[in-house]
């Protein structure tokens, strides 16, 4: 016996997830590449992460104030936009760490005594 799910359930629920994931990867990947190519662009990634997290918090606070949701178990599910912004912030912070590690490996090592030419 083969179980068959309706087409709407099989494909309809996963499309938004993969679309959001793909768009997040494109944005974060583009910012990471820009940061690796232009050293001053690292501030853009860091500030974007902080901005996305702040936007998630402000959105949650504003929607709670406007709608006056009750304190129930499902309360976090009322703020789907906040979830996406928080994931973007986490991905940008991870990208910032990766950029820092790549630059640390690529930079020439200084002598342990601190003497010598400084770049």
C-alpha positions as CSV (number, residue, x, y, z in Angstrom):
1,X,0.0,0.0,0.0
2,X,1.5,3.3,-1.1
3,X,0.5,6.5,0.8
4,X,-0.2,9.4,-1.4
5,X,-0.6,13.0,-0.2
6,X,-2.5,15.6,-2.1
7,X,-0.3,17.6,-4.4
8,X,-1.1,20.8,-2.4
9,X,0.4,19.4,0.8
10,X,3.4,17.9,-0.9
11,X,4.6,20.9,-2.8
12,X,2.6,23.9,-1.6
13,X,4.0,24.1,1.9
14,X,7.6,23.7,1.0
15,X,7.8,26.3,-1.8
16,X,7.7,29.4,0.5
17,X,10.4,27.8,2.8
18,X,12.8,27.2,-0.1
19,X,12.0,30.6,-1.6
20,X,12.9,32.3,1.7
21,X,16.0,30.2,2.1
22,X,17.2,30.9,-1.4
23,X,16.6,34.6,-1.1
24,X,18.4,34.7,2.2
25,X,21.4,32.8,0.8
26,X,21.6,35.1,-2.2
27,X,21.5,38.3,0.0
28,X,24.0,36.9,2.6
29,X,26.2,35.4,0.0
30,X,26.3,38.6,-2.0
31,X,27.2,40.7,1.1
32,X,29.8,38.1,2.1
33,X,31.4,38.3,-1.3
34,X,31.4,42.1,-1.3
35,X,33.0,42.0,2.2
36,X,35.7,39.7,1.0
37,X,36.5,41.9,-2.0
38,X,36.2,45.3,-0.3
39,X,37.6,45.3,3.2
40,X,35.6,48.3,4.3
41,X,32.3,46.6,3.5
42,X,32.6,44.4,6.6
43,X,30.8,47.1,8.5
44,X,27.9,46.7,6.2
45,X,27.5,43.0,7.1
46,X,27.8,43.7,10.8
47,X,25.4,46.7,10.7
48,X,22.9,44.7,8.6
49,X,22.9,41.9,11.2
50,X,22.2,44.3,14.0
51,X,19.6,46.1,11.9
52,X,17.8,42.9,11.0
53,X,17.7,41.9,14.7
54,X,16.5,45.3,15.8
55,X,13.8,45.3,13.0
56,X,12.6,41.9,14.3
57,X,12.3,43.2,17.8
58,X,10.5,46.4,16.7
59,X,8.1,44.5,14.5
60,X,7.2,42.1,17.3
61,X,6.7,45.0,19.8
62,X,4.7,47.1,17.4
63,X,2.4,44.2,16.4
64,X,1.9,43.2,20.0
65,X,1.0,46.7,20.8
66,X,-1.4,47.1,17.9
67,X,-3.1,43.7,18.0
68,X,-2.9,43.0,21.8
69,X,-2.3,39.3,21.5
70,X,-2.9,37.2,24.6
71,X,-0.1,35.4,26.4
72,X,-0.7,31.9,25.1
73,X,1.5,29.1,24.0
74,X,1.1,30.0,20.3
75,X,2.2,33.6,20.9
76,X,5.5,33.3,18.9
77,X,3.7,32.1,15.8
78,X,1.9,35.4,15.5
79,X,5.1,37.1,14.3
80,X,6.3,35.2,11.3
81,X,8.1,38.2,9.8
82,X,10.2,38.4,12.9
83,X,11.3,34.8,12.6
84,X,12.6,35.5,9.1
85,X,14.4,38.7,10.1
86,X,16.1,36.9,13.0
87,X,17.3,34.1,10.7
88,X,18.7,36.7,8.4
89,X,20.5,38.4,11.3
90,X,21.9,35.0,12.4
91,X,23.1,34.2,8.9
92,X,24.8,37.7,8.6
93,X,26.5,37.2,11.9
94,X,27.8,33.8,10.8
95,X,29.0,35.4,7.5
96,X,30.8,38.1,9.5
97,X,32.6,35.4,11.5
98,X,33.6,33.6,8.3
99,X,34.9,36.8,6.8
100,X,37.0,37.4,9.9
101,X,38.5,34.0,9.8
102,X,39.3,34.2,6.1
103,X,41.0,37.6,6.6
104,X,42.9,36.3,9.6
105,X,44.3,33.4,7.6
106,X,45.1,35.5,4.6
107,X,47.0,38.2,6.5
108,X,50.8,37.9,6.9
109,X,51.9,36.8,10.4
110,X,53.6,39.3,12.6
111,X,56.7,38.3,14.7
112,X,55.8,37.3,18.3
113,X,58.0,40.1,19.8
114,X,56.1,42.8,18.1
115,X,59.2,44.3,16.4
116,X,59.4,44.5,12.7
117,X,57.4,46.3,10.0
118,X,53.7,46.9,10.7
119,X,51.4,47.1,7.7
